[in-house]
Amino acid sequence: MSSPFDNPYRPAPGSLPPELAGREPQISAAHYASGLTQTGGAAQPVVFTGLRGMGKTALLRHSVSAAEDMGAVVLYTEASKEMSLAAALRRSLEHAKAQYASVPAKIKRAFDAAIRALPKATYELPGDGGGITLEARHVEHHEGFVEALETLNAEVRRHDRFLLFAIDEIQDGAINDLRVLVRFVHLTAGTAAPVLLLGAGLPNAPAHLHAVRTYTERWRYSRIGLLERDETIAAIANPATIRGVTFEVDALERLVDETAGYPFFIQEYASAAWTEHRGNRVTLRDVDMIAPGVRSMLESSFYDERFRRLTPRELRYALGMADLGVGPQTVGAIASRLGASSENVSSIRSQLIKKDVVFVPAAGLVEFRMPLTDRYIARHRAQLERRARFYGRREVTKSVDS
């Protein structure tokens, strides 16, 4: 009997799944870029893009680990709207200094210099109040930081290693801060010690980076999406096979339908099926037992809460958008579907963006933020339409009464 603690599936956000099925081209691109950089050749930065839960972070971490095996010294950071990139870089430098404890003393000193080049301003309070420290907000005016990076890069190369920046959620990085790093990477491309940048972000990451520098248009962007049927089967079956457990064909087919190739859903459903099974076989009964609960849990956490916050007008916008099909839709097509002009529905679109239901992947386009939102709408369409009509009548009644 398999132990539930031997569960090979990894539904935790950002965790590395046991099988990166269907991502071979992306893995190969990052591996080539790392290998080229290691030998002194300048490689195109590689950025993985996709919707939430598609495995971008897992791919980035896998690529970073492979690069470290080649000798990379990695500065890994996650861009955030809540934290300046300067603060995030400080943390990544401090982490790298601790992680690479075995590197020569000169590299350690170069880490220290780069950390010092991102100063914290300290102010003494009156009396015995002590001091307060304010994080440096931006790196754009810190020329000393760039010089420190140059020194660090030189020391890393002197010891037969190479420097790699890895930035997750890159679309949230402040443009001015990213400009410093992008320019630094670009300048090293013309030297014998090039630096590599790997990134991951939402589908709007390329547009964000194009605003940083126009030459980022020549970077290598790879958008990852839902897995194909055979890839989904491999992601589910192979990790179990390694542990001596097989999935019945009918069980696999049911999981293919339930997950629709969405990597996060694959890990959730497969993990639950593993916990349910007994012996060395996962049966259709096991999957039937767990499927309703997993579906309810995922719909509640991914979609229900978002859609409960929508007004009738916003609901109708989402329904009209789903009618147009899967993927990004033009603002004009959505407006036409609603029988309105783009200008008349622009405020609705803005509210849906604020409520984390849609986002703008590129100018003139709108896309659902969560994968398979169209499937959720199809499953619950009657209920959503009733809500839109019922609350719409209430809004009209209130307007008349007032």
N, C-alpha and C positions, 0 to 999 in steps of 0.2 A: 504493500500500500504506500502510495506517495505521501510524503509529509506536506501539509499546507505551507510549511515554512521553506519548502524547496520550490515554491512557486517561481517559475522563470520569468513571468511577465511583470512589466514595470510601468504601471499606470501613473506613477507620480510625475508631475510636470517637470520636464527638463531631464528626466532620468534616461539613461541609455538603454534602449530596448535590446533584448537578446539577439534579435535579427533585424538588421537594417535593410529589409527587403525592398527592392525597387529603387534603391538610392545609389546604385553602383556608379552612374555617370557623375553624380555630385562628389562621391567619395574619391573617384578617380581624378577629377579636376583639382580637388584640394591637395591630393597626394602629389600630383604632378607639380603644382605650384610650390609646394614645400620642397620637393626634390630639386627643382630648378633653383630655388633660392639658396638651398644648402650648398650648391656647387658654384654660387656666385653669379647666377643669372637672374635677371629681373623678371619676375612673374606678375601677371595681371592679378590684382586683388580679386578674391572670390567672395561673393555674397549670396547666401542662401535666403530666399524669400518665400513666404507662404502665409496662409491663415493660421490662426491659433491651433495648436495641437497637431500640426503636420510633421513635427519632428525636426524643426530648424535647429533648436538648441542642442538636441541629441547629435545631429550631424556636425555641428560646430565643435562640440566636445570630442566627438570621435576624431575629427580632423586634427584638433589640437593635440590629442594624445599621440596620434600617428606622427605628427611633426616633432613632438618631443623625443620620440624614439629616433628621429633623424638628427637630433642635436639642437632643436629649437629651444630658445629661452623665451617663454611666453608671457606676455602681459595681457591677461584676460580680464575684461571688464564688461559690465552690463550698463548700457546707457539708460538714463532714467530722467523723467521730467521733474522728479522730486529731488534728485541729487545732481549737482553739477558734475560735468565730466572731469573737472579738476579733482574733485573729491574722490570720484570713482577711480581715477588713475592713481591717486595716492594709495588707495587700498590695494590696487592690483600690484603696484610696485612693492609695497610692504609684504604682500602675500608671496610674490615671486622671490623676494629676498629670503624669506623663511623657507620656501619650498625648495629652492636650489641651494641648500645649505652646503652642498659639497663643491660648489663652484669655487674657482680661485679667489683669493682675497681682493684682487684688483676689480673683479666683476662685482663683488659685494660693495666695494667702495663706490663703484659707479652707480649701483642701486641707491646708495645713500645720497649721492650727489643729486640724482634725479628727484628723490623724495624731498630733499631740501629746496629744490628749485620750484616746488609747489608749496610756498610758505603759508603758514597759518598766522594770521594777524592776531596778536595777543595784546589786550588792553588791561591795565591794572585798575581795579575799582577803588573808589575812595576808602580811606581807613584801612581796615583789615579785611576788606571784602574779597581779596584775592584777585584773580584774573579771569577774563573770559577770552575764549579763542573762537575766531570766526574763520570758517573755511574760505580759501580762495575760490571765488565763483567761476572764474574763467581762466583758461591757459593762453588766450590769444595774445596777451601783452607780456607774457613771461618768456623773454628771449633766452633767459638762463635755462629754462626747461628744455628748449630745443637743443641748446649746447650740451646739456647733460645727457639728452638722448643720443646725441652724436658720440659722446664719450662712451656711453654704455654700449652702443652698437659696435664701436671700434674694439672695445675690450672683449665683447662677445665673439667677434670675428677672430680676434687674436688667439682665442682659445678654441678655434675650429667649431664654433657654434654660430647660429644665426638668430636674429631677433624677429619675433612675430607678435603683432598686435591681433587680438581676437576680441571683437566687439559684438555682444549680443544686444538685441533690441536697438539696433543702430539707428532706426528711424527716430528715436527719442533723443539722440545726441544733439546738443546745441550746435548750430551751424558754425559759429565762430570757433568753438573748441575743436570740432571735427576738422575744420579747415587747417588747423595747426598740424594735426596728425597726418592728414591726407597729403599736405604739402611736404612734410618730412619724408613720408614713404615715397612720394613721387621723386623727390630730389635724390634719394639714395639709389633709385633705379639707374641713375647714370654713373654709379660708382662700382667699385669692386666689392662693396658690402651692402647689397640691397636688403631692404626690410620687407617682409611680407605682411599683408593685412587680410584677415579672414573675418567675415561678418555674417550676421543673421538678423532678419527683421521682417516686418510685415510687407505686403506687396507694394506699399508706397515708399519703401526704403530707397529704390533707385531714384525716384523723383526728388526725394530729400537730399540724396547725395549729389545729384546733378546741380542742386542749388549751392552746394559747397564748392565744387570746382567742376567746370565743364568737362575736363578730361576724365572724370569718373564715368562718363558715358561709355568709355572704352574698357571699363572693368568687366569682369565676367559675372553676370547675374544668372542665378538658376532658381526658377520658381518651382517649388515642389507642391504636389497636390495629392489627391486621393490615389490609393494604390489600385492597381488592376486586380482582377479576380485571382490570377495565379500568384501574384505578389502577396495578396492578402492571405491566401492559403499557406504560403511559405512562412509568413510572419507568425502565423498561428501554430502550424504543425511542426516546423523544424525545431523550435526550442523544446517542445515536448518529446520529440523523437530522441533527442540527445539524452533525455532522462528516462528513456525506455517506455514512454507513454505514447499511444497513438490516438488519433481522433477518428471516429467513424466518418465516412464520407458524408452522410446526411447531416451530421453535427457540423462539419466544416461548411457545408452549403448553407445551413441556417445562419452560421456566424458571418459568412460572406454577405448575406442579405441584411442582417442586423447592423453590421458595422459600416457597410457601404464603402469599405476601403479607407475609412478615416483612421489614421494611425493611433490617435488617442483612444478612440472607441475600441479598436482592436485589442489594445492592452487591457482595457477595462473588462470587456466581455470574456476574453481568454483567461484573464486572472480569476474571474468569478467561476468560470467553467472548471478551471483547474481545482479550485477549492471544493467544488461540488462533487467532482468525480471520485470514484473509488477504484482501486486496482490499477491496472495498466492500460485502461481504455477510457476515453471521454466519449460518452454516448449522446445521441440526440436527446434522450431524456434529461441528461445533465444540462444541456443547453436550454431545453424547454423550461427547466426549473428556474434557471437564473435570468433568462432573457427579460421577462416582464419587470422584475425588480431593477435590473441594470438600466433598462430603457427609461423607466420612470425616474430613476435617480439622475440620469444624464439629462433628460429633458428638463427636469426641475432646476438643475444647477446651470445648464447652458442657455435655456431658452425661456422657460416659464417666467422667471423673475424679470427678465428684460421686457417681455411682451405685456406683463401685467402693468408696467409703468406707462404704456403707450396710450395716448389719447385716441379718440375715434379717427381723427384725420390722419394721425400717424399710423394707426392700424391699417387704414385703407391704402396708404402709401406703400406699406410693407406688402400687403396682399397684391397690389398692382405690380409691384416690383417682382414678386415671386412668379406672377403670371408670365413674365417675359422669359423665364428660363434660368438656368444655372449660370453663375459667374457674373462678372461686371456688366452693368447696364448703363446706357447713356441717360443723362438727366432728361433729355428731350423725349426719349422713348417712354420713360416712366410718366412724365407729365402728360404725354399724349394718351397713355393708357387711362389716366385719371380724368381726361377731358379738360385739361387745364394747360396753362403756359408754364414754362420752366420757372419764370419769375414768380408766379403765383404759388408755387409749391416749394420754393427755395427755403422758406422758413421752416417748413415741415422737415425737409432734409437736414437742416442744421440741428433741429431738435433730436432727430434720430441719431445723428453723429454724437451729440452730447450724451445720449442715453446708451451709447455703446452698442447700437444695433447695426449700424452701417458705417462705412468709412469711404474715403475717396482714394482709390488706388492710383488714379491719374486724373488730370484735368478733364472735366466733363463726364466722368464716370462715377458710379456708385456701386458698392458691393456689400453684401451682408458680411458682418465681421466674423460671425461664427460659421464654420462649415456646416453643410447640410441643413441650414435654416429653411431652405425651400422644401425639404422633406418634412420638417417639423410643421410647417404651414400646411402642407398637403394633408398631413395626418389630423390636424386640428382645425381645418379650414371652416367647417360649419360653426364651431364654437367661436372662432375669431370673428367670423362674419356677423354672428348674432351680437357679439359684444359691440362691434362697430356700429351696427344699426341701432341697437338699444340705447347705447350711450349717446349716439348721434341724435336720437329723438329727444333725449333728456336735455342735451345742450340746446336744441331748438326751443323746447318748452321753457327752459330757464330764460332764454333770450326774449321770448314773447312776454313772459310774466314780468320781466324787469321793465 
